[in-house]
Amino acid sequence: MAERTVWKGHIKLSLVSCAVGLYPSTSSGGKIRFNTLNRKTGNRVKRQFVDSETEEVVESEDQVKGFAVGKGSYIQVEDEELDALKVESTHTIDIESFVPREEVDERFLDTAYYIAPTDKVSNEAFCVIRDAIRDKGMAGIARIVLARRERMILLEPLDEGLVGTTLHAADEVRDEDKVFDEISEVKYPKEMKDLAAHIIDSKAAHFDPKQFDDRYEEAVAELLRSKQAGKPLKAVSSEKPSNVVNLMDALKRSVSAEKAGSTGKKAAPAKKAVAKSKAAKKPAPKTKARKAG
């Protein structure tokens, strides 16, 4: 089945344009979802909007957006009025400038989308734009309207297509000084930093998102399987880390622990052992717990 777009329009570089679509780059479809139930009856509950003064239920056809201009005073705005506010970026990704990618602060990155041509006629122009951006080693900055809001979007080549990442506005990224000002500079022995550096070296690896399992999600799934089977689930207590009393001693013990761990195990067998352990924990018949919601 073909992937569904979340936005369709054109991408434009000066006088060159082509039809493109935006596709989600991430998915949360496999995550466990819960419904809210009435504890007494076990039935699902539903949400309703209630008038704050009359306490009567307001049906969807009687609901309208309101902008507060004073205490208890609002300007009502209809959806049709918002839809009538057409700006160029509603249907066009107009590339306004190109910047060195390393200049873009990672804190401004929001949501990534795949961008691809939506018809064969647009394929050539799309490839020209993509290859020109790639050859220059720059990232494009453009505007796009998503969910009735104009956003800045960063454009970069990715394999045969483009990846567009929406950017936070300047006033959406908080000033770090308000948080970091309370951190005072301290003097410590060089040996402490050397020990910490050694620990970092011992844990050095290549980024592989497949290694990061959602252990909480797995624990919830195990809870659901146990409850469905009518079996009690053993509570697992985890000890909370406490503040370090003797930092030098903690660093030395950490180095010793890392050395013992690296000499006592090999990577491949460890992964196999984990896989076997996970397989052993799961009951043979699969439940439908993950489809809750």
N, C-alpha and C positions, 0 to 999 in steps of 0.2 A: 504494500500500500504506500502511495506517495506521501511524503512528509507534508504536513499542513503549515501554511504560512501564518504568521501573526501580523504581517503587514505586507501590502503590495503597492508598488509605485515605480518610480524611476530613480536611477542614480545618474547624476549629471556632473560632468567635468567640463567647464566652459560651455562650448556648443555641442559637445559629445554627450549623448544620453542613451540609456537603454532600460528596458523593463526588468525589474528585480523583485525578489521577495525576501523577507526576513524569516528565518526559521529559528526556533529555540535551540540553543546549544546544550541545554541541560534538561534533566527530567527528574521529577520526584514521584513518578507514578508507582514505583515499587515500595514506597514507604508505608508504614502502618498508619492507618487513619482510624480515629475513634469517633463514634456518634455520641451525642449526649442523650442519656436516657432518664426516665423517671425511676428513681431507685425503688419506689413502692410497686409500680406496675411492670417495669421492664420495657415500657413502650418508649419510642423516640419522642423527644420534645421538639417543638418548632418555635422559631423566634418570630415575634410580632413587634411592629412599631406602634407605640402608644402615645397619644396626645398628652403632652406634659401637663396640660391644664384640665381637660375634660376626662382624661384617663380612658378614653375610648380608643379602640383599635383603628389604625389608619391603614386602609387597603393600599396596595401598590399604585393603583391608578390615581389615588389622591395624594401621593407623596411627590414633593417637588424640592429641588435644591434651594438652599437659602444662605445668603452671605450676611453675617452679623455686622450691622453698622452702629449698633448701640445695644443697651441692655433690653432684651426682649424685642428688638427691632431688627428686621431682616429684609433684604432685597431678594425677591423670588426670581429664580432663573430657570427657564425651561430647557430641556435637553435639545429641543429644536433650535433654540437661540445659540447654544454652544456649537452645535453642528454647523451653523451658518457662518461661524467665524473661520473662514478659510485663509490659511497662510500657505506660502509656497511649500514649506516643509511638510504639509499635510500629506502630500502625495509625491514629493520629490526630495531625495537626499542630495542636496546641492553642496558639493565639496568646496569649502570656502578658502582653506589654506592647507599647507603641509608643514609638519613639524618633525624634528628628530624624535624618534620614539623614546629615547632615554630621558627627554625633558618632561615627559608626562608622569606626574607623581602618581604612584600606584593607588593612593588613597582616593583618587578621583574616579577610578574605574568602578563601574556598577554591574551591568548585566551584559553578557556577550551573546551575540546572535550570528548565525551563519547567513551570508548573503550570496545569492546565486541568481542567474538570469532565469526568467520565467517562461521564455519562449526561444525558439531557435534563431529567430531574426535578431534577437538581442545578444546572442552569444559572442559575435565578433567584437562589438563595441565593448562588451563587458571584459573580454580578454585583453583588449588594448588598455583599458583603464587599469586593470589588475596588474599587468606586466609593467606598465609605466611606473606605478607606485612601487612595485618590487625592485625595479632597476635603480630607482633613486634612493632606496633604503629609507624612505620617509613614511610617515603615517598621516593619513588625511583627517581633517577635522571638518565635520559637516553638521547639519541640523536635521532633525526628524521629529515628527509629531507621533507620539505613542500614548494611548489612553488619554487623549485630549490634553496632552502636555508636550510642549516643545522641549526636546532634549538635544544636547550636543552629543555627537557620536564619533568615536575614533575608528578609522578604517585601516585595516592591515591585511595584506595578502596572506592566505592560508591554503596551502596546496593548490587546488584548481579554482578556489573561490576566494571570497573575502570574509573576514570576521569583523563585525561591527560591535563595538563595546560602548554602551551609553555611559556618559560621564556625569558625575555629580556637579552641580553648580558650585561656584566659589563659596557662596554663603552656606552651603550644606556640609562642607568639610570643616570640622571644628579646629580651632587654633590649638596646636599641641602645647604651647607655652602655658596655657591655663592648667594643664595636667602635670607637665614636667617641671614646673617652677619649684615645686616642693622637694625635688630630688637634689640633695646636697652632694657636692663633690667630697670624696673621702680619699685618704692616703692608705694604701695597703701594700704589703710586701709583694715584690715581683713574683715570688714563688707561687703566690695564690693564683695569679693570672696564668702562669705557666702550667699549673695543675689543671685549671679550667680549660686551657687550650688543648692539653693532652686528652681530656675527656671528649672535647669536640672532635678531635682527630679520630678518636676511637669509634665515634658514632657517625663518621662521614659516610655518605651514601649518595645515590642518584635519586632524583625525585621520581616516585612511582606511586600514583594515587591508588593503584590496585592493592597496595599494601595496607591501606588505611580502611579497615572495616569499622562499621558503626557498631561498636560493642553494646551500646545502650539499646539500639534497635534489635540486635540479636537477643539481648536479655528480655526485651518486651515480647518478642516472638516466642521465646522459650516459656515465658509466663503464660501466654495465651494457649500454647500447646498443652501445658500442664493443666490449666483450668479446664480446657476442653475435654481432656482425658480424665478429669476428676482426681488428679494427683496433686499432693501438696508440693510446693516449690521451696527448696531450701534457700533461706535468706543468706546472702553473701555480704559480710561486713567488710568495708574497706577502711583502713586506718588513714586518717587525715594527716597530711604532712604538717609538721610543726616548724616554727622558726628555728633556724640554725643557731645553736648556742656557741659552738666552737667551729668557725668557718674553715680554718686550716685543717682541722681534724676531719671534718666532713668531706673536704676535697680529696684528702689523702685516701680515705676509705672508699670514696667513689672511684678513684683511679684503680685501687686494688680490686674492686668489684668488677670494673670493666675489663681488666686484664684477665681475671679468673673466668669471666663469661666468654671472652674471645678465644681463650685456649681450651676451654672445656667443651665447646660446641662448634659444629660446622653449619654453615648457612643452609645448605640443601636439605640435610636430614631434619633440621629444625622445622623447616617449612612443611615437610612431609608429616612430621609428628603432629603439627598443629592441624593440618588437614584431616588426619586420621582421628584426632581428638574431637574435631567439630562433627565429623561424620558419625562418631560413636554416640555423641550426645543427642543427635536428631533421631526421632522415632522413624521406623521404616515407612509407615504411611504418612504422606504429607497432609497436613491440615489446611484449612482455608483461612487460617488466622490472618494472613497478610492481606486478605481481601476485605478485611473489616472496614466499613465506612462507605 
